Amino acid sequence: MEEQNPYYREAAEQIRLYREIVRDPATGLWHQGRGWLSGQPQVISPGAWSRGHGWLLRGLSAAVIEIPRERPEFRELRMACEELADALLTRQQPGGLWPCLLDREPGASPLETSGSAMIAAALSRMWRAGVLSDARYRDAARRTFATLPAYVDAAGLVLSTSPGPGPLESEEKYFTTSFPPGNDHGTFALMFAASEAVNLDRRMKDDDEKR
């Protein structure tokens, strides 16, 4: 039945197509898309946005985990996950978060909680599933999970979450020093991260008990 499943091939083909179009070979990061700049249908949108990478990794991780390990599509998607994760790890800041605009200098845009939470959750999930086996991916996620609680205020509002850009036609409004508290993108992303942090903690305790 698995040999007849067209979704494995479709998942790999979609990633292959988009990777070729929107991945920046110099940074390894993915731009949001193309076709949104007026009168420039072939031009890629500017910037590499942290929450966009969170969504990208969420989709990639969900797909690769479901594909049987012996399939060529698993190997292809695993390589795409590792390639992207490596590019992101080089841009994780010492405190555990990622800035909003990933391909700019770290101080050009604020640290961004929703993208950081989603990236960390995906890295952790792929480590637990054995897709990314190196402990550095797990440890990167743990640094993020440890930092995120400091970005929830006494009223329960998530801090430092960028507003939704829609089609990213310009980076200008993200060259700022802070984002207003309470953006809903932060709420759901931190819930994803909190759930995954619990799963990771359980896995690590189980591993310790088996030693």
MIDOSE-1310 file (N, C-alpha, C; in nm, 2 decimals, decimal comma, always signed):
residues 211
meeq	+0,08/-0,12/+0,00/+0,00/+0,00/+0,00/+0,09/+0,13/+0,00; +0,20/+0,12/+0,08/+0,28/+0,24/+0,08/+0,35/+0,27/-0,05; +0,37/+0,17/-0,13/+0,44/+0,19/-0,26/+0,34/+0,27/-0,35; +0,21/+0,26/-0,33/+0,11/+0,32/-0,41/+0,08/+0,46/-0,36
npyy	+0,13/+0,50/-0,24/+0,09/+0,62/-0,18/+0,15/+0,74/-0,26; +0,07/+0,82/-0,32/+0,13/+0,94/-0,40/+0,17/+1,05/-0,31; +0,13/+1,06/-0,19/+0,15/+1,18/-0,11/+0,30/+1,19/-0,07; +0,37/+1,08/-0,06/+0,51/+1,08/-0,03/+0,58/+1,15/-0,14
reaa	+0,56/+1,11/-0,26/+0,62/+1,18/-0,38/+0,58/+1,32/-0,39; +0,45/+1,35/-0,36/+0,40/+1,49/-0,38/+0,47/+1,58/-0,27; +0,49/+1,53/-0,15/+0,55/+1,61/-0,05/+0,70/+1,64/-0,09; +0,77/+1,54/-0,14/+0,91/+1,57/-0,18/+0,91/+1,66/-0,30
eqir	+0,82/+1,65/-0,39/+0,82/+1,73/-0,51/+0,79/+1,88/-0,47; +0,70/+1,90/-0,38/+0,67/+2,04/-0,34/+0,79/+2,10/-0,28; +0,85/+2,03/-0,19/+0,97/+2,09/-0,12/+1,08/+2,12/-0,22; +1,10/+2,02/-0,32/+1,20/+2,04/-0,42/+1,18/+2,16/-0,50
lyre	+1,05/+2,19/-0,54/+1,02/+2,30/-0,62/+1,04/+2,43/-0,55; +0,99/+2,44/-0,43/+1,00/+2,56/-0,35/+1,14/+2,59/-0,31; +1,21/+2,49/-0,27/+1,35/+2,51/-0,23/+1,43/+2,57/-0,35; +1,41/+2,53/-0,47/+1,48/+2,58/-0,58/+1,45/+2,73/-0,60
ivrd	+1,33/+2,77/-0,58/+1,28/+2,90/-0,60/+1,32/+3,00/-0,49; +1,29/+2,96/-0,37/+1,30/+3,06/-0,26/+1,42/+3,05/-0,17; +1,49/+2,94/-0,18/+1,61/+2,93/-0,09/+1,72/+3,02/-0,14; +1,78/+3,09/-0,04/+1,90/+3,17/-0,07/+2,02/+3,08/-0,05
patg	+2,10/+3,05/-0,16/+2,21/+2,96/-0,15/+2,32/+3,02/-0,06; +2,33/+3,15/-0,04/+2,44/+3,21/+0,04/+2,41/+3,19/+0,19; +2,28/+3,19/+0,23/+2,25/+3,19/+0,37/+2,19/+3,05/+0,41; +2,13/+2,98/+0,31/+2,05/+2,86/+0,34/+1,91/+2,89/+0,39
lwhq	+1,87/+3,02/+0,40/+1,74/+3,06/+0,45/+1,64/+3,07/+0,33; +1,52/+3,06/+0,36/+1,41/+3,06/+0,26/+1,34/+3,20/+0,26; +1,32/+3,26/+0,15/+1,24/+3,38/+0,14/+1,09/+3,34/+0,14; +1,00/+3,43/+0,16/+0,86/+3,40/+0,17/+0,79/+3,35/+0,04
grgw	+0,84/+3,41/-0,07/+0,77/+3,37/-0,19/+0,81/+3,46/-0,30; +0,74/+3,45/-0,42/+0,76/+3,55/-0,52/+0,62/+3,58/-0,59; +0,62/+3,69/-0,66/+0,50/+3,73/-0,73/+0,42/+3,84/-0,66; +0,47/+3,88/-0,54/+0,39/+3,98/-0,46/+0,44/+4,13/-0,49
lsgq	+0,56/+4,14/-0,55/+0,61/+4,28/-0,58/+0,55/+4,33/-0,70; +0,48/+4,45/-0,70/+0,41/+4,50/-0,81/+0,50/+4,51/-0,93; +0,45/+4,45/-1,04/+0,52/+4,46/-1,17/+0,65/+4,38/-1,18; +0,67/+4,30/-1,08/+0,79/+4,21/-1,07/+0,76/+4,07/-1,04
pqvi	+0,68/+4,00/-1,12/+0,63/+3,87/-1,09/+0,74/+3,76/-1,06; +0,86/+3,78/-1,11/+0,96/+3,68/-1,09/+1,06/+3,71/-0,97; +1,04/+3,83/-0,91/+1,13/+3,87/-0,80/+1,08/+3,81/-0,67; +1,18/+3,76/-0,60/+1,16/+3,69/-0,47/+1,13/+3,80/-0,36
spga	+1,04/+3,78/-0,27/+1,01/+3,88/-0,16/+1,14/+3,90/-0,08; +1,16/+4,02/-0,03/+1,28/+4,05/+0,05/+1,27/+3,98/+0,19; +1,39/+3,97/+0,25/+1,39/+3,92/+0,39/+1,37/+3,77/+0,41; +1,41/+3,73/+0,52/+1,39/+3,59/+0,57/+1,33/+3,60/+0,71
wsrg	+1,21/+3,56/+0,72/+1,13/+3,60/+0,84/+1,12/+3,48/+0,93; +1,15/+3,50/+1,06/+1,16/+3,39/+1,15/+1,03/+3,31/+1,17; +0,92/+3,37/+1,18/+0,79/+3,29/+1,19/+0,76/+3,22/+1,06; +0,80/+3,27/+0,95/+0,79/+3,20/+0,82/+0,87/+3,07/+0,83
hgwl	+0,99/+3,07/+0,88/+1,07/+2,95/+0,90/+1,01/+2,86/+1,00; +0,94/+2,91/+1,10/+0,87/+2,83/+1,19/+0,76/+2,75/+1,12; +0,68/+2,81/+1,04/+0,58/+2,74/+0,96/+0,64/+2,64/+0,87; +0,75/+2,68/+0,80/+0,82/+2,59/+0,71/+0,86/+2,46/+0,78
lrgl	+0,93/+2,48/+0,89/+0,98/+2,36/+0,96/+0,86/+2,28/+1,02; +0,75/+2,35/+1,06/+0,64/+2,27/+1,11/+0,59/+2,18/+1,00; +0,57/+2,23/+0,88/+0,52/+2,15/+0,77/+0,62/+2,04/+0,73; +0,75/+2,08/+0,72/+0,85/+1,98/+0,69/+0,86/+1,87/+0,79
saav	+0,86/+1,90/+0,92/+0,87/+1,80/+1,02/+0,75/+1,71/+1,02; +0,63/+1,76/+1,00/+0,51/+1,68/+1,00/+0,51/+1,58/+0,88; +0,57/+1,63/+0,77/+0,57/+1,54/+0,65/+0,68/+1,43/+0,67; +0,80/+1,47/+0,70/+0,91/+1,37/+0,71/+0,89/+1,26/+0,81
ieip	+0,82/+1,30/+0,92/+0,80/+1,20/+1,03/+0,70/+1,09/+0,98; +0,61/+1,12/+0,89/+0,51/+1,03/+0,84/+0,56/+0,94/+0,73; +0,67/+0,97/+0,67/+0,72/+0,89/+0,55/+0,81/+0,78/+0,60; +0,79/+0,65/+0,55/+0,87/+0,54/+0,59/+1,02/+0,57/+0,57
rerp	+1,10/+0,52/+0,66/+1,24/+0,55/+0,65/+1,31/+0,50/+0,53; +1,26/+0,39/+0,48/+1,33/+0,33/+0,36/+1,30/+0,40/+0,23; +1,20/+0,49/+0,23/+1,16/+0,56/+0,11/+1,27/+0,66/+0,07; +1,29/+0,68/-0,06/+1,38/+0,79/-0,10/+1,33/+0,93/-0,06
efre	+1,20/+0,95/-0,06/+1,14/+1,08/-0,02/+1,18/+1,11/+0,13; +1,19/+1,01/+0,21/+1,23/+1,04/+0,35/+1,37/+1,09/+0,35; +1,46/+1,03/+0,28/+1,60/+1,08/+0,27/+1,61/+1,22/+0,22; +1,53/+1,25/+0,11/+1,53/+1,38/+0,05/+1,48/+1,49/+0,15
lrma	+1,37/+1,46/+0,22/+1,32/+1,56/+0,31/+1,40/+1,57/+0,44; +1,46/+1,46/+0,48/+1,55/+1,46/+0,60/+1,67/+1,56/+0,57; +1,72/+1,55/+0,45/+1,84/+1,63/+0,41/+1,79/+1,78/+0,40; +1,67/+1,81/+0,35/+1,62/+1,94/+0,35/+1,60/+2,00/+0,49
ceel	+1,55/+1,91/+0,58/+1,54/+1,95/+0,72/+1,67/+1,98/+0,79; +1,77/+1,90/+0,77/+1,90/+1,92/+0,83/+1,97/+2,05/+0,77; +1,96/+2,06/+0,64/+2,01/+2,18/+0,57/+1,96/+2,31/+0,63; +1,82/+2,31/+0,65/+1,76/+2,43/+0,70/+1,79/+2,45/+0,85
adal	+1,79/+2,34/+0,92/+1,82/+2,35/+1,07/+1,96/+2,40/+1,09; +2,05/+2,36/+1,01/+2,19/+2,41/+1,02/+2,20/+2,56/+1,00; +2,13/+2,60/+0,89/+2,13/+2,75/+0,86/+2,07/+2,83/+0,98; +1,97/+2,77/+1,04/+1,90/+2,84/+1,15/+1,99/+2,84/+1,28
ltrq	+2,06/+2,73/+1,30/+2,14/+2,73/+1,42/+2,25/+2,83/+1,42; +2,30/+2,87/+1,31/+2,40/+2,97/+1,30/+2,35/+3,11/+1,34; +2,22/+3,12/+1,34/+2,16/+3,25/+1,36/+2,08/+3,26/+1,50; +2,08/+3,15/+1,57/+2,02/+3,16/+1,70/+2,11/+3,24/+1,79
qpgg	+2,04/+3,33/+1,87/+2,12/+3,42/+1,95/+2,15/+3,36/+2,09; +2,25/+3,41/+2,16/+2,30/+3,34/+2,28/+2,19/+3,32/+2,38; +2,09/+3,40/+2,39/+1,98/+3,38/+2,48/+1,88/+3,27/+2,44; +1,89/+3,22/+2,32/+1,80/+3,11/+2,28/+1,70/+3,15/+2,17
lwpc	+1,68/+3,28/+2,15/+1,58/+3,32/+2,05/+1,64/+3,35/+1,91; +1,56/+3,37/+1,82/+1,60/+3,42/+1,68/+1,54/+3,56/+1,66; +1,61/+3,64/+1,59/+1,56/+3,77/+1,55/+1,44/+3,76/+1,45; +1,37/+3,86/+1,44/+1,26/+3,86/+1,34/+1,31/+3,84/+1,20
lldr	+1,40/+3,92/+1,16/+1,46/+3,91/+1,02/+1,59/+3,84/+1,03; +1,59/+3,71/+0,98/+1,70/+3,62/+1,00/+1,83/+3,65/+0,92; +1,81/+3,72/+0,81/+1,93/+3,74/+0,72/+1,99/+3,88/+0,74; +1,95/+3,95/+0,84/+2,01/+4,08/+0,88/+2,09/+4,07/+1,00
epga	+2,17/+4,17/+1,03/+2,24/+4,17/+1,15/+2,15/+4,15/+1,27; +2,19/+4,08/+1,38/+2,10/+4,05/+1,49/+2,03/+4,17/+1,55; +2,09/+4,29/+1,55/+2,03/+4,41/+1,61/+1,94/+4,48/+1,52; +1,92/+4,44/+1,39/+1,84/+4,51/+1,30/+1,69/+4,50/+1,32
sple	+1,65/+4,39/+1,39/+1,51/+4,36/+1,42/+1,51/+4,30/+1,56; +1,40/+4,31/+1,63/+1,39/+4,25/+1,76/+1,40/+4,10/+1,76; +1,43/+4,04/+1,88/+1,42/+3,90/+1,90/+1,27/+3,87/+1,89; +1,23/+3,76/+1,83/+1,09/+3,73/+1,80/+1,05/+3,60/+1,86
tsgs	+0,94/+3,60/+1,94/+0,90/+3,49/+2,02/+0,83/+3,38/+1,94; +0,74/+3,42/+1,85/+0,66/+3,32/+1,78/+0,74/+3,24/+1,69; +0,83/+3,30/+1,61/+0,91/+3,22/+1,52/+1,01/+3,13/+1,60; +1,07/+3,19/+1,70/+1,16/+3,11/+1,79/+1,09/+2,99/+1,85
amia	+0,97/+3,01/+1,90/+0,89/+2,90/+1,96/+0,86/+2,79/+1,85; +0,82/+2,83/+1,73/+0,79/+2,73/+1,63/+0,91/+2,66/+1,58; +1,02/+2,73/+1,56/+1,15/+2,67/+1,52/+1,19/+2,57/+1,62; +1,20/+2,61/+1,75/+1,24/+2,52/+1,85/+1,15/+2,39/+1,86
aals	+1,02/+2,41/+1,86/+0,93/+2,30/+1,87/+0,96/+2,20/+1,75; +0,98/+2,25/+1,63/+1,01/+2,16/+1,52/+1,14/+2,09/+1,54; +1,24/+2,16/+1,58/+1,37/+2,10/+1,60/+1,36/+1,99/+1,71; +1,29/+2,01/+1,81/+1,28/+1,92/+1,92/+1,20/+1,79/+1,87
rmwr	+1,09/+1,82/+1,80/+1,01/+1,71/+1,75/+1,09/+1,62/+1,66; +1,17/+1,68/+1,57/+1,25/+1,60/+1,47/+1,36/+1,52/+1,55; +1,42/+1,58/+1,65/+1,52/+1,51/+1,73/+1,46/+1,39/+1,80; +1,34/+1,41/+1,86/+1,27/+1,30/+1,93/+1,24/+1,18/+1,83
agvl	+1,21/+1,22/+1,70/+1,17/+1,12/+1,60/+1,29/+1,06/+1,54; +1,41/+1,11/+1,57/+1,53/+1,05/+1,50/+1,56/+1,11/+1,36; +1,48/+1,21/+1,32/+1,51/+1,27/+1,19/+1,64/+1,35/+1,20; +1,65/+1,43/+1,30/+1,78/+1,50/+1,33/+1,84/+1,44/+1,45
sdar	+1,94/+1,36/+1,44/+1,99/+1,28/+1,55/+2,09/+1,35/+1,64; +2,16/+1,45/+1,58/+2,26/+1,52/+1,66/+2,20/+1,60/+1,78; +2,27/+1,59/+1,89/+2,22/+1,65/+2,01/+2,21/+1,80/+2,00; +2,29/+1,86/+1,91/+2,29/+2,01/+1,90/+2,16/+2,07/+1,86
yrda	+2,08/+1,99/+1,79/+1,94/+2,04/+1,75/+1,85/+2,04/+1,88; +1,86/+1,93/+1,95/+1,79/+1,92/+2,08/+1,83/+2,03/+2,17; +1,96/+2,06/+2,18/+2,01/+2,16/+2,28/+1,97/+2,30/+2,24; +1,96/+2,32/+2,11/+1,91/+2,45/+2,06/+1,77/+2,47/+2,10
arrt	+1,69/+2,37/+2,08/+1,55/+2,38/+2,12/+1,54/+2,40/+2,27; +1,62/+2,34/+2,35/+1,61/+2,35/+2,50/+1,65/+2,49/+2,54; +1,74/+2,55/+2,47/+1,78/+2,69/+2,51/+1,66/+2,78/+2,48; +1,59/+2,76/+2,37/+1,47/+2,84/+2,34/+1,36/+2,82/+2,45
fatl	+1,33/+2,69/+2,48/+1,23/+2,66/+2,57/+1,26/+2,72/+2,71; +1,39/+2,73/+2,75/+1,42/+2,79/+2,88/+1,40/+2,94/+2,88; +1,41/+3,00/+2,77/+1,41/+3,15/+2,76/+1,27/+3,20/+2,75; +1,18/+3,13/+2,68/+1,05/+3,18/+2,64/+0,96/+3,22/+2,76
payv	+0,96/+3,15/+2,88/+0,88/+3,20/+2,99/+0,90/+3,34/+3,03; +1,03/+3,39/+3,01/+1,05/+3,53/+3,05/+0,98/+3,63/+2,95; +0,93/+3,58/+2,84/+0,86/+3,67/+2,75/+0,71/+3,66/+2,76; +0,66/+3,61/+2,88/+0,52/+3,62/+2,91/+0,50/+3,70/+3,03
daag	+0,42/+3,81/+3,02/+0,41/+3,90/+3,14/+0,31/+3,85/+3,24; +0,30/+3,93/+3,35/+0,21/+3,89/+3,46/+0,06/+3,87/+3,42; +0,02/+3,94/+3,31/-0,11/+3,93/+3,26/-0,13/+3,81/+3,16; -0,02/+3,74/+3,13/-0,03/+3,63/+3,04/-0,01/+3,67/+2,89
lvls	+0,03/+3,80/+2,87/+0,05/+3,84/+2,73/+0,19/+3,80/+2,69; +0,20/+3,75/+2,57/+0,33/+3,72/+2,51/+0,40/+3,84/+2,45; +0,52/+3,86/+2,48/+0,60/+3,98/+2,44/+0,68/+3,95/+2,32; +0,72/+4,05/+2,25/+0,81/+4,05/+2,14/+0,77/+3,96/+2,03
tspg	+0,64/+3,97/+1,99/+0,59/+3,89/+1,87/+0,56/+3,99/+1,76; +0,61/+3,96/+1,64/+0,59/+4,05/+1,53/+0,45/+4,04/+1,48; +0,39/+4,14/+1,43/+0,26/+4,14/+1,36/+0,27/+4,06/+1,23; +0,16/+4,01/+1,18/+0,17/+3,93/+1,06/+0,20/+4,03/+0,94
pgpl	+0,29/+3,99/+0,86/+0,33/+4,07/+0,75/+0,24/+4,06/+0,62; +0,16/+3,95/+0,62/+0,09/+3,92/+0,49/+0,20/+3,89/+0,39; +0,18/+3,91/+0,27/+0,29/+3,90/+0,17/+0,40/+4,00/+0,21; +0,52/+3,95/+0,22/+0,63/+4,04/+0,27/+0,69/+4,12/+0,16
esee	+0,64/+4,23/+0,13/+0,68/+4,32/+0,02/+0,79/+4,41/+0,07; +0,80/+4,44/+0,19/+0,91/+4,53/+0,24/+0,94/+4,49/+0,39; +1,07/+4,51/+0,42/+1,12/+4,48/+0,56/+1,11/+4,60/+0,65; +1,08/+4,72/+0,59/+1,10/+4,84/+0,66/+1,04/+4,85/+0,80
kyft	+0,91/+4,80/+0,81/+0,85/+4,81/+0,94/+0,90/+4,72/+1,05; +0,99/+4,63/+1,01/+1,05/+4,53/+1,10/+1,18/+4,58/+1,15; +1,23/+4,69/+1,09/+1,36/+4,75/+1,14/+1,31/+4,84/+1,25; +1,29/+4,78/+1,37/+1,24/+4,85/+1,49/+1,31/+4,80/+1,61
tsfp	+1,28/+4,85/+1,72/+1,35/+4,80/+1,85/+1,26/+4,71/+1,93; +1,13/+4,71/+1,90/+1,04/+4,63/+1,98/+0,91/+4,61/+1,91; +0,83/+4,51/+1,95/+0,69/+4,48/+1,91/+0,60/+4,50/+2,02; +0,48/+4,54/+2,00/+0,38/+4,56/+2,11/+0,34/+4,42/+2,17
pgnd	+0,31/+4,42/+2,30/+0,28/+4,29/+2,36/+0,14/+4,24/+2,32; +0,12/+4,11/+2,33/-0,02/+4,05/+2,32/-0,06/+4,01/+2,18; +0,03/+4,01/+2,08/-0,01/+3,96/+1,95/-0,04/+3,82/+1,95; -0,16/+3,78/+1,89/-0,21/+3,64/+1,90/-0,11/+3,54/+1,84
hgtf	-0,03/+3,58/+1,75/+0,07/+3,48/+1,69/+0,16/+3,43/+1,80; +0,19/+3,51/+1,90/+0,27/+3,46/+2,01/+0,20/+3,36/+2,10; +0,07/+3,38/+2,12/+0,00/+3,29/+2,21/+0,00/+3,14/+2,15; -0,04/+3,12/+2,03/-0,04/+2,98/+1,98/+0,10/+2,92/+1,97
almf	+0,19/+3,01/+1,93/+0,33/+2,95/+1,91/+0,39/+2,91/+2,04; +0,37/+2,98/+2,15/+0,42/+2,94/+2,28/+0,35/+2,82/+2,33; +0,22/+2,80/+2,30/+0,15/+2,68/+2,34/+0,21/+2,56/+2,27; +0,24/+2,57/+2,14/+0,31/+2,47/+2,06/+0,44/+2,43/+2,14
aase	+0,52/+2,54/+2,17/+0,65/+2,52/+2,23/+0,64/+2,45/+2,37; +0,54/+2,50/+2,45/+0,52/+2,44/+2,58/+0,49/+2,29/+2,58; +0,40/+2,26/+2,48/+0,37/+2,11/+2,47/+0,49/+2,03/+2,43; +0,56/+2,08/+2,33/+0,68/+2,01/+2,29/+0,79/+2,00/+2,40
avnl	+0,80/+2,11/+2,47/+0,90/+2,11/+2,58/+0,87/+2,00/+2,68; +0,74/+1,97/+2,71/+0,70/+1,86/+2,80/+0,74/+1,73/+2,74; +0,71/+1,71/+2,61/+0,75/+1,59/+2,54/+0,90/+1,56/+2,54; +0,97/+1,67/+2,52/+1,12/+1,65/+2,52/+1,17/+1,62/+2,66
drrm	+1,12/+1,68/+2,76/+1,16/+1,65/+2,89/+1,13/+1,51/+2,93; +1,01/+1,46/+2,89/+0,98/+1,32/+2,92/+1,08/+1,22/+2,85; +1,11/+1,25/+2,72/+1,20/+1,17/+2,65/+1,33/+1,17/+2,71; +1,38/+1,28/+2,75/+1,52/+1,28/+2,81/+1,52/+1,21/+2,95
kddd	+1,41/+1,22/+3,02/+1,41/+1,14/+3,15/+1,40/+0,99/+3,12; +1,33/+0,95/+3,02/+1,32/+0,81/+2,99/+1,46/+0,76/+2,94; +1,53/+0,84/+2,86/+1,66/+0,81/+2,82/+1,76/+0,79/+2,94; +1,75/+0,88/+3,04/+1,83/+0,88/+3,15/+1,81/+0,75/+3,24
ekr	+1,68/+0,71/+3,24/+1,64/+0,59/+3,32/+1,69/+0,46/+3,26; +1,71/+0,47/+3,13/+1,75/+0,35/+3,05/+1,90/+0,33/+3,06; +1,98/+0,43/+3,10/+2,12/+0,42/+3,11/+2,17/+0,34/+3,23
